[in-house]
Amino acid sequence: MLREILLLSTSLLAQKVYAGEPQDTIPLKQSHLSQIEVTAPRVEKSMLKVDLKMTPVNTAQDLLRKVPGLFIAQHAGGGKAEQIFLRGFDCDHGTDVNISADGIPVNMVSHAHGQGYADLHFLIPETIEGIDFGKGAYYVDKGDLNTAGYVSFHTMDSLPGNMVKLEGGSFNYLRGVGLFNLIHKTGPRAENAYIAADYSYTDGPFDVKQNFRRLNLFGKYNKWLNDKNYISLLVSTFGSDWNASGQIPERAVAEGIISRWGSIDPTEGGNTNRTNAAFTYKHLFNDHQSTESFFYYSHYEFNLFSNFTFFLKDPVNGDEINQRDNRNLFGFQQKYTQTFGNFRWESGAGFRLDDINDLELNHVYRRDSLLGRESWGNGTETNLYAYTGLDWHKNRWSIAPGVRVDHFIFNYNDKLLDARNKEQATRVSPKLNFGYTASSKLQWYLKTGMGFHSNDMRVVIQEKGKDILPFSAGADLGVIWKPAHNLFIQPALWYLYLQQEFVYVGDEAVVEPAGKTRRLGVDVSVRYQPLSWLYIDADINYAHGRSIDDPKGENYIPLAPVLTSTGGVAVKLPAGFSANLRYRYMKSRPANEDNSVVARGYFVNDLALAYTRGRFDFTVQAQNLFNVNWNEAQFETETRLQQEKNPVTELCFTPGTPFALKAGVTVRF
């Protein structure tokens, strides 16, 4: 029986299923809220599956936006990883959210630009089958950076057929995508292989053309060797380069020095590439026991030119910096799962090794001349870990205790000081979750646990290994309520405490103590499908966050989101027409500790129209439908323009996308 369940994982008709784990197997072609039961394991995952069917992903950015309560901002020409906001955290580019794709870590620790930097642009959206997520740090199989939450992406194991897509639109936007089956065999010896390619280009709306180019290649193979053994192999490579307008000061626009789409330093931008390979082996001992071995490798390069302060430090040459990162990433995980009676037991152990060959922060002149080195080194960072968790179900109750242990070994060679140093640290993270099914329409849950956020190896060495794995402690109390067969409401109260931590500021090569913080909030998710062709969703998230150590009035957490909401209405008519109107709202929030500078809120709408006829899909999409002026990324920054005698501290921003159209055609064969 267990093998038959696992066979579903090779089909588009069900989500990925792991040995011994009960699942909600909802066919994608018939996804309706009425099919989801309150008692289904990870019911939130099932609802997100319906979201993906009714409001499909169109861009790499849309992948993250599918997570309820998660916001993103882009501020460096499209090629840089997005800034992430979740649960009252400005996660920067991934510092407090654990992100993976097909089990491969996306976050880069001790990164040149920022801790946990997570660039998802190597994913091809059309290959994504499912998105798993969890808020808080309540999951034993998630380790480093899992404080605000985690997001895990899964690509398809097999294709229903071949497809080619061509798109074009505003600002010289062009994109071509192809997915092609190589092997597609079903049955007892199921075997599948496919390849995918994605190329895109855009100039963007800025005065300095972005010249943003990206190429993605992806391949995946999987096969049942016999009744007991299954293998899977994937490879991918991606590269991009771009120009960026950067963050511009408000006064420069107000005084007419530049337009809203202008730049102070027109030489910002960069390039990056990443190559991944992963191998999975599953073995079924019997209907109740299984094991899984997972190996992965990544090669990663990053080269970014930025100028945040303009002429503050160097009034002659300017303050442009160059951040470089070149590394190899190796990892392995062994997982064992067993079910017995009302219990399900899962344990795992593994390691991650980042072999960093080059880590640089340089002062440069217009991408051309090296003026000085602020930081330069290399080293290795190793994370050894083990976890175990038990899930017990009895009548209406479920209890899931677990514990995780992570050990880190930091080796850093500072080339400027000609010094080699080594430090080690360990973090133990207990978890305990409860569930109570009051009825077939109502389920309560209480999640509790501790997580942690590692720090850059340069901080570890500077702090001599002390206080460099700050922990988080939190709890969620929530309910999953299905008052009608086509309506889900999920409110939750949550609390999160974050211990003292030191943050490495990659743009300045300095360490800033952030202090203890406390956050509490409310999340509400609503999914309503009054008709099979009409789908309405909304997520509302409120967070109150404050620094514990600072006096009242000076204890705001800069850029932490306070009130956010996303949602929309989707229509899918039998005649082949579909429409999807989306909104996203972020309330104004403090940009500094005393709230004297405010990051402005925004309300933006997008519209997608589609028509399917036979093997062809035709789409038209409008971004920023009502062409509102909104600021995407915003920071309080001390800057000086070339003609100014004194610096000014004010809001610097990257303008959000104006009204833009794109149209596409897809053929399936």
C-alpha positions as CSV (number, residue, x, y, z in Angstrom):
1,M,0.0,0.0,0.0
2,L,2.8,2.4,0.9
3,R,4.4,2.1,-2.5
4,E,1.1,3.0,-4.2
5,I,0.9,6.1,-2.1
6,L,4.5,7.1,-3.0
7,L,3.7,6.5,-6.7
8,L,1.4,9.5,-6.5
9,S,4.4,11.7,-5.9
10,T,5.4,11.1,-9.6
11,S,2.1,12.4,-10.9
12,L,0.6,15.9,-11.3
13,L,-2.6,14.6,-9.8
14,A,-1.3,14.7,-6.2
15,Q,1.2,16.6,-4.1
16,K,4.5,15.1,-3.0
17,V,4.0,12.3,-0.5
18,Y,6.6,10.9,1.8
19,A,6.7,7.4,3.0
20,G,4.3,6.8,6.0
21,E,3.0,10.3,6.0
22,P,-0.8,10.8,5.8
23,Q,-1.6,13.3,3.1
24,D,-4.4,15.3,1.5
25,T,-4.3,14.1,-2.1
26,I,-6.5,16.6,-4.0
27,P,-6.4,16.3,-7.8
28,L,-5.1,19.6,-9.2
29,K,-7.7,19.6,-12.0
30,Q,-10.5,19.3,-9.5
31,S,-9.2,21.5,-6.7
32,H,-12.1,23.0,-4.7
33,L,-12.4,24.1,-1.1
34,S,-15.2,21.7,-0.6
35,Q,-12.8,18.8,-1.1
36,I,-10.5,19.9,1.8
37,E,-11.3,18.6,5.3
38,V,-10.5,20.4,8.5
39,T,-8.9,17.2,9.7
40,A,-6.5,16.9,6.8
41,P,-2.8,17.0,7.8
42,R,-1.3,20.4,7.0
43,V,-4.6,21.8,5.8
44,E,-3.0,25.2,5.0
45,K,-0.9,23.4,2.4
46,S,-4.1,22.1,0.8
47,M,-5.6,25.5,0.6
48,L,-2.4,26.9,-1.0
49,K,-2.7,24.2,-3.6
50,V,-6.2,25.5,-4.5
51,D,-4.7,29.0,-4.5
52,L,-2.1,27.9,-7.1
53,K,-4.8,26.3,-9.3
54,M,-7.2,29.3,-9.2
55,T,-4.5,32.1,-9.2
56,P,-1.5,30.6,-11.0
57,V,2.1,31.9,-10.6
58,N,3.3,34.0,-13.5
59,T,6.7,35.3,-12.3
60,A,9.5,34.3,-10.0
61,Q,8.4,37.1,-7.6
62,D,4.8,35.6,-7.6
63,L,6.3,32.4,-6.0
64,L,7.0,34.2,-2.7
65,R,3.8,36.3,-2.9
66,K,1.8,33.1,-2.7
67,V,2.7,32.7,1.0
68,P,0.0,34.3,3.1
69,G,1.3,37.4,4.9
70,L,4.7,37.5,3.0
71,F,5.6,40.7,1.2
72,I,8.6,41.4,-1.1
73,A,10.3,44.5,-2.5
74,Q,12.9,44.8,-5.3
75,H,15.4,47.6,-5.2
76,A,18.3,46.7,-7.5
77,G,17.3,46.3,-11.1
78,G,15.4,43.0,-10.9
79,G,18.4,40.7,-10.7
80,K,19.1,41.1,-7.0
81,A,17.2,38.9,-4.5
82,E,14.0,40.5,-3.2
83,Q,13.7,42.1,0.2
84,I,11.3,40.0,2.3
85,F,8.8,41.0,5.0
86,L,7.0,38.4,7.2
87,R,5.5,38.5,10.7
88,G,6.7,41.9,11.7
89,F,10.2,41.2,10.4
90,D,12.1,43.0,7.8
91,C,13.9,39.8,6.8
92,D,16.2,41.8,4.5
93,H,17.0,39.2,1.7
94,G,16.2,36.2,3.9
95,T,17.8,36.6,7.3
96,D,14.8,35.4,9.2
97,V,13.0,33.1,6.8
98,N,14.3,29.6,5.8
99,I,13.9,29.1,2.0
100,S,14.5,25.9,0.1
101,A,13.7,24.5,-3.4
102,D,13.5,20.7,-3.9
103,G,15.3,20.3,-0.6
104,I,18.3,22.5,-1.7
105,P,18.9,25.5,0.6
106,V,18.3,28.8,-1.2
107,N,19.7,31.0,1.7
108,M,23.4,31.8,1.5
109,V,25.0,32.2,5.0
110,S,27.9,34.6,5.5
111,H,26.9,36.2,2.2
112,A,28.7,39.2,0.8
113,H,25.5,41.3,0.8
114,G,23.6,40.0,3.8
115,Q,23.1,37.0,6.1
116,G,20.7,34.4,4.6
117,Y,20.6,36.1,1.1
118,A,18.0,34.1,-0.8
119,D,17.9,34.5,-4.6
120,L,15.0,32.5,-6.1
121,H,15.5,33.6,-9.7
122,F,17.0,30.3,-10.6
123,L,13.5,28.8,-10.4
124,I,11.3,28.5,-13.5
125,P,7.7,29.3,-12.3
126,E,6.0,27.0,-14.8
127,T,7.9,24.0,-13.2
128,I,6.6,24.6,-9.7
129,E,4.0,22.1,-8.5
130,G,3.7,23.0,-4.9
131,I,4.7,25.5,-2.2
132,D,4.9,24.4,1.4
133,F,5.2,27.1,4.2
134,G,5.0,27.5,7.9
135,K,5.1,30.6,10.1
136,G,7.1,30.6,13.3
137,A,9.8,28.1,14.3
138,Y,7.7,25.0,15.1
139,Y,9.2,22.4,12.7
140,V,12.0,20.0,13.6
141,D,13.2,19.5,10.1
142,K,13.8,23.3,9.6
143,G,16.9,24.8,11.1
144,D,19.0,27.9,10.5
145,L,17.1,31.1,9.8
146,N,13.7,29.6,10.6
147,T,12.5,32.3,13.0
148,A,9.7,34.2,11.2
149,G,9.0,31.1,9.1
150,Y,10.0,28.9,6.2
151,V,9.1,28.5,2.6
152,S,9.7,25.3,0.5
153,F,9.2,25.0,-3.2
154,H,8.7,21.7,-5.1
155,T,9.1,21.3,-8.8
156,M,7.0,18.8,-10.8
157,D,8.2,15.2,-11.0
158,S,6.6,14.7,-14.4
159,L,5.0,16.9,-17.1
160,P,1.4,16.3,-18.4
161,G,2.8,17.4,-21.8
162,N,5.1,19.7,-23.7
163,M,4.6,23.5,-23.7
164,V,6.1,26.6,-25.3
165,K,5.3,30.1,-24.0
166,L,6.2,33.5,-25.5
167,E,5.5,36.8,-23.8
168,G,6.1,40.5,-24.6
169,G,5.2,43.8,-23.0
170,S,6.0,47.2,-21.7
171,F,9.6,48.4,-21.4
172,N,10.8,46.0,-24.0
173,Y,9.9,43.0,-21.9
174,L,10.5,39.7,-23.7
175,R,10.3,36.1,-22.3
176,G,10.4,32.7,-23.8
177,V,9.8,29.4,-21.9
178,G,9.8,25.8,-23.0
179,L,9.0,22.5,-21.1
180,F,9.7,19.3,-22.9
181,N,9.1,15.6,-21.9
182,L,12.0,13.2,-22.6
183,I,10.6,10.1,-20.8
184,H,7.1,9.6,-19.5
185,K,6.3,6.1,-18.4
186,T,3.6,5.2,-15.8
187,G,2.8,2.0,-14.0
188,P,4.8,-0.2,-11.6
189,R,8.2,0.9,-13.1
190,A,7.2,4.6,-13.5
191,E,10.0,6.6,-15.1
192,N,10.0,10.3,-16.0
193,A,12.4,12.9,-17.4
194,Y,12.0,16.4,-18.7
195,I,13.9,19.6,-19.4
196,A,12.9,23.3,-19.1
197,A,14.4,26.5,-20.4
198,D,13.5,30.2,-19.6
199,Y,15.0,33.4,-21.1
200,S,13.8,36.9,-20.2
201,Y,14.9,40.5,-20.9
202,T,13.6,43.9,-19.9
203,D,14.7,47.5,-19.9
204,G,12.5,48.4,-17.0
205,P,10.8,51.8,-16.5
206,F,14.0,53.6,-15.3
207,D,15.9,56.4,-17.1
208,V,18.9,54.2,-17.2
209,K,18.0,51.0,-19.0
210,Q,18.2,47.9,-16.8
211,N,19.3,45.6,-19.7
212,F,18.2,42.9,-17.4
213,R,18.9,39.5,-18.9
214,R,18.3,36.1,-17.3
215,L,18.7,32.5,-18.6
216,N,17.5,29.4,-16.7
217,L,18.0,25.8,-17.6
218,F,16.5,22.9,-15.6
219,G,16.3,19.1,-15.9
220,K,14.8,16.4,-13.7
221,Y,14.7,12.6,-13.8
222,N,13.1,10.0,-11.5
223,K,12.4,6.3,-11.6
224,W,11.1,3.4,-9.6
225,L,13.9,0.8,-9.8
226,N,11.7,-1.9,-8.2
227,D,8.9,-2.2,-5.6
228,K,11.2,-0.9,-2.9
229,N,13.6,1.6,-4.4
230,Y,13.1,5.0,-6.0
231,I,15.7,7.6,-7.3
232,S,15.5,11.2,-8.5
233,L,18.1,13.5,-10.0
234,L,17.8,17.2,-10.9
235,V,20.2,19.7,-12.4
236,S,19.8,23.4,-13.0
237,T,21.9,26.4,-14.0
238,F,21.0,30.1,-14.2
239,G,22.8,33.4,-14.9
240,S,21.7,37.0,-15.0
241,D,23.2,40.5,-15.3
242,W,21.5,43.9,-15.0
243,N,21.8,47.7,-14.4
244,A,20.1,49.3,-11.3
245,S,18.8,52.7,-10.4
246,G,19.4,52.1,-6.8
247,Q,17.6,53.9,-3.9
248,I,17.2,57.6,-4.6
249,P,16.7,60.4,-1.9
250,E,13.4,62.1,-1.8
251,R,15.0,65.6,-2.0
252,A,16.7,64.8,-5.4
253,V,13.3,64.2,-6.9
254,A,11.6,67.1,-5.2
255,E,14.3,69.5,-6.3
256,G,14.2,68.3,-9.9
257,I,17.7,67.0,-9.9
258,I,16.5,63.6,-11.2
259,S,13.1,62.2,-12.2
260,R,11.3,59.7,-10.1
261,W,12.8,57.1,-12.5
262,G,16.3,58.6,-12.4
263,S,19.5,57.6,-10.6
264,I,22.3,59.4,-8.7
265,D,24.8,56.8,-9.7
266,P,24.0,55.2,-13.1
267,T,26.7,52.5,-12.8
268,E,24.9,50.4,-10.2
269,G,24.0,46.8,-11.1
270,G,25.7,43.4,-11.2
271,N,25.6,39.8,-12.3
272,T,25.1,36.5,-10.6
273,N,24.9,32.8,-11.5
274,R,24.1,29.5,-9.7
275,T,24.4,25.8,-10.7
276,N,22.6,23.1,-8.7
277,A,22.6,19.3,-8.7
278,A,20.7,17.0,-6.3
279,F,20.1,13.3,-5.9
280,T,17.4,11.5,-3.9
281,Y,17.2,7.8,-3.0
282,K,14.2,6.4,-1.2
283,H,13.9,2.9,0.2
284,L,10.8,1.2,1.5
285,F,11.4,-1.4,4.2
286,N,7.7,-2.2,4.5
287,D,4.3,-0.5,4.7
288,H,5.4,1.4,7.8
289,Q,9.1,2.1,7.5
290,S,11.1,4.1,4.9
291,T,14.3,5.9,4.6
292,E,15.5,8.7,2.3
293,S,19.0,9.9,1.4
294,F,19.4,13.3,-0.2
295,F,22.6,14.8,-1.6
296,Y,23.1,18.3,-3.1
297,Y,25.7,20.6,-4.6
298,S,25.6,24.2,-5.7
299,H,28.2,26.5,-7.2
300,Y,27.4,30.2,-6.7
301,E,28.8,33.5,-7.8
302,F,27.7,37.0,-7.0
303,N,29.0,40.4,-8.1
304,L,27.1,43.5,-7.1
305,F,27.8,47.3,-7.5
306,S,25.8,49.6,-5.2
307,N,25.9,53.2,-4.0
308,F,23.7,54.0,-1.0
309,T,25.4,57.2,0.3
310,F,26.6,58.7,-3.0
311,F,29.3,61.3,-1.9
312,L,29.1,61.1,1.9
313,K,32.4,59.4,2.5
314,D,34.3,60.2,-0.7
315,P,33.2,63.6,-2.1
316,V,35.5,63.2,-5.2
317,N,35.1,59.6,-6.4
318,G,31.8,58.8,-4.7
319,D,30.9,55.9,-2.4
320,E,30.2,53.1,-4.8
321,I,30.9,49.6,-3.4
322,N,31.5,46.2,-4.9
323,Q,30.4,43.0,-3.1
324,R,31.6,39.7,-4.4
325,D,30.9,36.1,-3.4
326,N,32.2,32.9,-4.9
327,R,31.4,29.6,-3.2
328,N,30.7,25.9,-3.4
329,L,27.9,24.4,-1.3
330,F,27.7,20.7,-0.3
331,G,25.0,19.0,1.7
332,F,23.6,15.6,2.7
333,Q,20.6,14.5,4.8
334,Q,19.5,11.1,5.9
335,K,15.9,10.7,7.0
336,Y,14.0,7.8,8.6
337,T,10.3,7.5,9.0
338,Q,8.2,4.9,10.8
339,T,4.5,4.6,11.7
340,F,3.2,2.4,14.5
341,G,-0.3,2.5,15.9
342,N,-1.3,6.1,16.4
343,F,2.3,7.3,16.2
344,R,4.4,8.7,13.4
345,W,8.1,9.1,14.1
346,E,10.6,10.9,11.9
347,S,14.3,11.5,12.5
348,G,17.0,13.0,10.4
349,A,20.7,14.0,10.4
350,G,22.9,15.8,8.0
351,F,25.3,18.5,7.2
352,R,25.8,21.6,5.1
353,L,29.2,22.9,4.1
354,D,29.8,26.3,2.5
355,D,33.3,26.5,1.0
356,I,33.6,30.2,0.4
357,N,36.5,31.0,-1.9
358,D,36.1,34.8,-2.0
359,L,34.2,37.2,0.2
360,E,34.8,40.9,-0.7
361,L,33.6,44.4,0.1
362,N,35.5,47.0,-2.0
363,H,35.3,50.7,-2.6
364,V,35.3,51.2,-6.3
365,Y,34.8,54.0,-8.9
366,R,32.0,53.4,-11.5
367,R,32.6,49.6,-11.7
368,D,36.0,50.3,-13.1
369,S,38.7,51.2,-10.5
370,L,39.4,49.6,-7.2
371,L,39.9,52.4,-4.6
372,G,40.3,50.2,-1.5
373,R,39.2,47.1,0.3
374,E,36.9,47.2,3.3
375,S,36.7,43.5,3.8
376,W,38.3,40.5,2.1
377,G,38.6,36.9,3.1
378,N,37.6,33.3,2.6
379,G,36.7,30.3,4.8
380,T,34.3,27.5,5.5
381,E,31.1,27.3,7.4
382,T,29.8,23.9,8.5
383,N,26.4,23.1,10.0
384,L,26.0,19.6,11.4
385,Y,22.5,18.8,12.6
386,A,20.1,16.1,13.9
387,Y,16.5,16.1,14.7
388,T,13.7,13.8,15.9
389,G,10.0,14.3,16.2
390,L,6.9,12.3,17.2
391,D,3.4,12.9,16.0
392,W,0.7,11.2,18.1
393,H,-3.0,11.1,17.2
394,K,-5.7,9.8,19.6
395,N,-9.4,10.5,19.1
396,R,-9.7,14.3,18.8
397,W,-6.2,15.1,20.0
398,S,-2.8,15.3,18.4
399,I,0.5,16.0,20.2
400,A,3.8,16.5,18.3
401,P,7.0,16.9,20.5
402,G,10.4,17.2,18.9
403,V,13.9,18.5,19.3
404,R,16.6,19.7,17.0
405,V,20.4,20.1,17.6
406,D,22.6,22.2,15.3
407,H,26.4,22.5,15.6
408,F,28.3,25.1,13.6
409,I,32.0,25.3,12.8
410,F,33.3,28.6,11.5
411,N,36.7,28.9,9.8
412,Y,37.6,32.4,8.5
413,N,40.8,33.6,6.9
414,D,41.0,37.5,7.0
415,K,43.2,38.4,4.0
416,L,43.5,42.0,5.1
417,L,44.8,41.1,8.6
418,D,46.5,37.9,7.5
419,A,44.7,36.1,10.3
420,R,43.0,32.7,10.5
421,N,40.4,32.0,13.2
422,K,38.1,29.2,14.2
423,E,35.0,29.2,16.4
424,Q,32.3,26.7,17.2
425,A,28.8,27.0,18.7
426,T,25.7,24.7,19.3
427,R,22.0,25.4,19.5
428,V,19.3,23.1,20.8
429,S,15.8,23.9,19.6
430,P,12.8,22.1,21.3
431,K,9.3,22.1,19.7
432,L,5.9,21.1,21.1
433,N,2.7,21.3,19.1
434,F,-0.9,20.4,20.0
435,G,-4.1,20.0,18.0
436,Y,-7.7,19.4,19.0
437,T,-10.5,18.6,16.5
438,A,-13.7,19.9,18.0
439,S,-15.8,18.8,15.1
440,S,-15.7,18.1,11.4
441,K,-15.8,21.9,10.9
442,L,-13.5,23.2,13.6
443,Q,-9.9,22.4,14.6
444,W,-7.8,24.2,17.3
445,Y,-4.0,24.2,17.4
446,L,-1.3,25.5,19.6
447,K,2.2,25.6,18.3
448,T,5.3,26.3,20.4
449,G,9.0,26.2,19.7
450,M,12.4,27.7,19.6
451,G,14.4,28.5,16.5
452,F,17.5,30.4,15.8
453,H,19.3,32.6,13.3
454,S,23.0,32.1,12.7
455,N,25.3,35.0,12.1
456,D,28.0,35.9,9.5
457,M,31.3,34.2,10.1
458,R,32.9,37.6,10.3
459,V,30.7,38.4,13.3
460,V,31.5,35.1,14.9
461,I,35.2,35.8,14.7
462,Q,34.8,39.4,15.9
463,E,32.7,38.3,18.9
464,K,35.0,35.3,19.6
465,G,32.1,32.8,19.3
466,K,29.9,34.4,22.0
467,D,26.2,35.1,21.4
468,I,26.4,34.3,17.8
469,L,23.4,31.8,17.5
470,P,20.6,34.0,19.0
471,F,17.5,32.0,19.6
472,S,13.8,32.8,19.1
473,A,10.9,31.5,21.2
474,G,7.4,31.8,20.0
475,A,3.8,30.4,20.1
476,D,0.8,30.3,17.8
477,L,-2.8,29.8,19.0
478,G,-5.2,29.4,16.1
479,V,-8.3,27.8,14.7
480,I,-9.2,26.3,11.3
481,W,-12.9,26.8,10.8
482,K,-15.0,25.6,7.9
483,P,-18.5,27.2,8.6
484,A,-19.7,26.1,5.1
485,H,-18.5,23.5,2.7
486,N,-16.9,26.2,0.5
487,L,-15.5,28.6,3.1
488,F,-12.4,28.5,5.3
489,I,-11.5,31.0,8.0
490,Q,-8.2,30.7,9.8
491,P,-7.4,33.3,12.6
492,A,-4.3,33.0,14.7
493,L,-2.7,34.9,17.6
494,W,1.1,34.7,17.8
495,Y,4.0,35.8,19.9
496,L,7.8,35.8,19.1
497,Y,10.8,36.8,21.2
498,L,14.2,37.2,19.6
499,Q,17.3,37.1,21.8
500,Q,20.2,39.6,21.5
501,E,22.0,39.3,18.2
502,F,24.7,41.0,16.3
503,V,24.1,41.8,12.7
504,Y,26.8,42.1,10.1
505,V,26.1,45.0,7.8
506,G,27.6,43.8,4.5
507,D,27.3,47.3,2.9
508,E,29.7,48.8,5.5
509,A,31.7,45.9,6.9
510,V,30.6,46.7,10.5
511,V,28.7,44.9,13.2
512,E,25.6,46.4,14.7
513,P,24.0,45.1,17.9
514,A,20.3,44.8,17.3
515,G,19.2,44.0,20.8
516,K,16.3,41.9,22.1
517,T,13.0,42.3,20.3
518,R,9.4,41.2,21.1
519,R,6.7,40.8,18.5
520,L,3.0,39.8,18.8
521,G,0.3,39.8,16.2
522,V,-2.8,38.5,14.5
523,D,-3.1,36.7,11.2
524,V,-6.5,36.1,9.5
525,S,-6.8,34.0,6.3
526,V,-10.1,33.7,4.4
527,R,-10.8,31.4,1.4
528,Y,-14.3,31.4,-0.2
529,Q,-15.5,29.6,-3.3
530,P,-19.2,30.3,-3.6
531,L,-19.3,28.8,-7.1
532,S,-16.9,26.3,-8.8
533,W,-15.8,29.1,-11.1
534,L,-15.5,31.9,-8.5
535,Y,-12.7,32.1,-5.9
536,I,-12.2,34.8,-3.3
537,D,-9.2,35.0,-0.9
538,A,-7.8,37.5,1.6
539,D,-5.0,37.5,4.1
540,I,-4.8,40.2,6.8
541,N,-1.8,40.4,9.1
542,Y,-1.1,42.7,12.0
543,A,2.2,42.8,13.9
544,H,3.3,44.9,16.9
545,G,7.1,44.8,17.3
546,R,9.3,46.6,19.7
547,S,12.9,46.6,20.9
548,I,13.0,45.5,24.5
549,D,16.2,47.3,25.6
550,D,15.5,50.8,24.3
551,P,13.3,53.4,26.0
552,K,9.7,53.9,24.9
553,G,9.4,56.1,21.8
554,E,12.8,55.0,20.7
555,N,12.1,51.3,20.5
556,Y,10.5,50.9,17.0
557,I,11.9,48.2,14.8
558,P,12.9,50.0,11.5
559,L,10.9,48.9,8.4
560,A,9.0,46.2,10.4
561,P,5.6,45.8,8.7
562,V,2.7,46.6,10.9
563,L,-0.5,46.0,8.9
564,T,-0.5,44.2,5.6
565,S,-3.1,42.5,3.4
566,T,-3.2,40.6,0.1
567,G,-6.0,39.0,-1.7
568,G,-8.2,38.9,-4.8
569,V,-11.0,37.5,-6.9
570,A,-10.5,34.8,-9.5
571,V,-13.0,33.7,-12.1
572,K,-12.6,30.6,-14.3
573,L,-15.4,30.1,-16.7
574,P,-16.1,26.8,-18.5
575,A,-15.8,28.5,-21.9
576,G,-12.1,29.0,-21.3
577,F,-12.1,32.5,-20.0
578,S,-10.5,33.4,-16.7
579,A,-9.7,36.6,-14.8
580,N,-7.8,37.3,-11.7
581,L,-7.8,40.7,-9.9
582,R,-5.2,40.9,-7.1
583,Y,-4.4,43.5,-4.5
584,R,-1.6,44.1,-2.0
585,Y,-1.6,46.6,0.8
586,M,1.1,47.7,3.2
587,K,0.4,50.3,5.9
588,S,3.0,53.1,6.5
589,R,5.6,51.9,9.0
590,P,8.5,53.4,11.0
591,A,11.8,53.7,9.0
592,N,13.9,54.4,12.1
593,E,13.9,53.7,15.8
594,D,12.0,56.9,16.9
595,N,9.5,56.9,14.0
596,S,10.6,60.3,12.9
597,V,11.0,58.9,9.4
598,V,8.1,56.9,7.9
599,A,8.2,54.4,5.1
600,R,5.1,55.1,3.1
601,G,2.4,52.6,2.7
602,Y,0.8,51.6,-0.6
603,F,-2.2,49.8,-2.2
604,V,-1.5,48.2,-5.6
605,N,-3.7,46.2,-7.9
606,D,-2.8,43.7,-10.7
607,L,-5.1,42.1,-13.3
608,A,-4.6,39.0,-15.3
609,L,-6.9,37.8,-18.1
610,A,-6.6,34.5,-20.0
611,Y,-8.4,32.5,-22.6
612,T,-7.9,28.8,-23.4
613,R,-8.9,27.3,-26.7
614,G,-7.7,23.8,-27.5
615,R,-4.0,23.6,-27.1
616,F,-3.5,27.4,-26.9
617,D,-3.6,29.7,-23.9
618,F,-3.7,33.5,-24.5
619,T,-2.9,35.9,-21.6
620,V,-2.9,39.6,-20.9
621,Q,-1.6,41.0,-17.6
622,A,-1.7,44.5,-16.2
623,Q,0.7,45.4,-13.4
624,N,-0.3,48.4,-11.2
625,L,-3.6,48.6,-12.9
626,F,-4.5,52.1,-11.6
627,N,-1.0,53.4,-12.1
628,V,-0.5,54.6,-8.6
629,N,2.9,56.1,-7.4
630,W,4.2,53.8,-4.8
631,N,7.6,53.2,-3.2
632,E,8.7,49.6,-3.3
633,A,11.9,49.6,-1.2
634,Q,12.5,52.3,1.4
635,F,15.3,53.1,3.8
636,E,16.3,55.9,6.1
637,T,19.8,56.8,4.9
638,E,22.3,59.5,5.5
639,T,23.5,60.7,2.1
640,R,25.2,63.6,0.4
641,L,24.8,64.6,-3.2
642,Q,27.9,65.9,-5.1
643,Q,26.8,69.6,-5.0
644,E,25.9,69.5,-1.3
645,K,28.1,70.7,1.6
646,N,26.4,68.8,4.4
647,P,24.8,65.4,4.5
648,V,21.1,64.8,4.9
649,T,19.3,62.0,6.6
650,E,16.0,61.2,5.0
651,L,14.0,58.5,3.2
652,C,15.6,56.9,0.2
653,F,13.4,54.8,-2.1
654,T,13.1,52.7,-5.2
655,P,9.9,53.5,-7.1
656,G,7.4,50.7,-7.6
657,T,6.5,49.5,-11.0
658,P,4.1,51.8,-12.9
659,F,1.3,50.6,-15.1
660,A,2.7,48.0,-17.4
661,L,1.2,45.5,-19.9
662,K,2.4,42.1,-21.0
663,A,0.7,39.6,-23.3
664,G,1.6,36.0,-24.0
665,V,0.6,32.9,-25.9
666,T,1.2,29.3,-24.8
667,V,0.9,26.2,-26.9
668,R,0.7,22.7,-25.4
669,F,1.5,19.5,-27.3
